[in-house]
Amino acid sequence: MKNKLESMLEHYLWEHIPISSDMGVKVNIASLEKVILEAPFTNNINHKKTVFGGSLHAVATLSCWCLLHINLSELLKESVQIVISSSKIEYLAPVTKDFSAECCQPDKQVWEYFLKTLNKKSKARVCLQAKIFQEEHLCVDYSGTFVAIKN
């Protein structure tokens, strides 16, 4: 059973980022510390009968974006634009089943510096990581730099 935050986040994704609905993205866990998004294999299959690399990249990006979105919504209580400025992804093994991307909050010093900069300059960058595993084997290692801009 989804909690209120998970349901609201899932609805937000489907409404504002329509590709997430087409990909079958669902919010498995959403908290200030961790976001796990899952997606079905059947919506994201490629010609090699594995998950399409673009789908893996998109769900990893979304997991990081969601973590930042819910944290800033909770902490600042004001509108903040979040955009991705760069990303790096390593495809370490094919994904052949339903999959999930997990993003955890960065270490405390990184997070506090990001928030301090955002409050001082109304704009800040933070690098977030996401991982996609299949049967405890790391298949995708993702990092993205996200920019938050106060309106």
C-alpha positions in Angstrom: 0.0 0.0 0.0 1.4 3.4 -1.0 1.7 6.2 1.5 0.4 9.6 0.7 3.8 11.0 -0.5 4.3 8.0 -2.8 0.8 8.3 -4.3 1.2 12.1 -4.8 4.6 11.7 -6.4 3.4 9.0 -8.8 0.5 11.1 -9.8 2.7 14.2 -10.3 5.1 12.2 -12.5 2.3 10.8 -14.7 0.7 14.2 -15.0 3.7 16.4 -15.6 6.2 13.9 -17.2 3.9 11.9 -19.5 6.6 9.5 -20.7 6.8 8.1 -17.1 3.2 6.8 -17.5 4.0 5.3 -20.9 7.0 3.6 -19.4 4.9 2.2 -16.6 6.9 4.0 -13.9 5.6 3.5 -10.4 6.8 4.9 -7.1 7.9 2.0 -4.8 9.4 4.1 -2.0 9.5 7.8 -1.5 11.0 9.5 1.5 13.4 12.3 2.2 16.2 9.8 2.4 15.5 7.5 -0.5 13.4 7.1 -3.7 12.9 3.9 -5.5 11.1 3.9 -8.9 10.1 0.7 -10.7 9.2 0.0 -14.3 8.0 -3.1 -16.1 10.1 -4.9 -18.6 7.3 -5.2 -21.1 6.9 -1.4 -21.5 10.7 -0.9 -22.0 11.9 -3.8 -24.1 14.2 -3.3 -27.0 15.0 -5.4 -30.1 17.6 -7.5 -28.1 14.9 -8.6 -25.6 16.5 -6.5 -22.9 15.5 -3.2 -21.3 16.2 -0.3 -23.6 19.1 1.8 -22.4 17.1 5.0 -22.8 14.5 3.6 -20.4 17.2 2.8 -17.8 18.7 6.3 -18.2 15.2 7.9 -17.9 14.2 6.0 -14.7 17.5 6.6 -13.1 17.2 10.3 -13.9 13.7 10.4 -12.6 14.6 8.7 -9.3 17.2 11.4 -8.6 14.9 14.2 -9.7 12.1 12.9 -7.4 14.4 12.7 -4.4 15.4 16.3 -5.0 11.8 17.4 -5.7 10.3 15.9 -2.5 13.2 17.2 -0.3 13.0 20.8 -1.7 9.2 20.8 -1.5 9.3 19.7 2.1 12.2 21.9 3.3 11.6 25.2 1.4 7.8 25.3 1.1 8.3 27.4 -2.1 8.5 26.8 -5.8 11.9 25.6 -7.0 12.8 24.7 -10.6 14.8 21.5 -10.9 16.7 20.7 -14.1 19.4 18.2 -15.0 22.6 19.8 -16.3 24.7 16.6 -17.0 24.7 12.9 -16.4 27.0 9.9 -16.7 25.8 6.4 -17.0 27.5 3.0 -17.1 25.6 0.0 -18.4 27.4 -2.8 -16.7 25.1 -5.7 -17.5 21.8 -6.1 -19.5 18.5 -5.9 -17.6 16.1 -8.6 -18.6 13.2 -8.2 -16.1 11.1 -5.6 -14.4 13.6 -3.1 -12.8 13.9 -0.4 -10.2 16.2 2.6 -9.8 17.2 3.7 -6.3 18.5 7.1 -5.4 19.6 7.9 -1.8 20.3 11.3 -0.4 24.0 12.3 -0.7 26.2 12.5 2.3 25.4 15.2 4.9 28.2 17.6 4.0 27.3 17.6 0.3 23.6 18.1 1.1 24.1 20.9 3.6 26.4 22.8 1.2 23.8 22.5 -1.6 21.1 23.9 0.7 23.3 26.7 2.0 24.2 27.7 -1.6 20.6 27.5 -2.7 19.5 29.7 0.1 22.3 32.2 -0.4 22.4 32.4 -4.2 18.9 31.1 -5.1 20.6 28.5 -7.3 22.7 25.5 -6.5 24.0 22.2 -8.0 24.1 18.8 -6.5 25.3 15.5 -7.9 23.0 12.5 -7.2 23.6 8.8 -7.8 21.2 6.1 -8.8 21.7 2.4 -9.1 19.8 -0.3 -11.0 20.3 -3.9 -9.8 19.0 -7.2 -11.1 19.2 -10.1 -8.6 21.7 -8.2 -6.4 24.0 -7.6 -9.4 24.7 -3.9 -10.3 23.6 -3.4 -13.9 23.5 0.4 -14.2 25.5 3.0 -12.3 24.2 6.5 -12.9 25.2 10.0 -11.7 23.6 13.2 -12.6 24.2 16.9 -11.7 20.9 18.7 -10.9 20.4 22.4 -10.7 17.8 23.9 -8.4 16.7 27.4 -9.0 14.4 29.4 -6.7 11.6 31.2 -8.6 
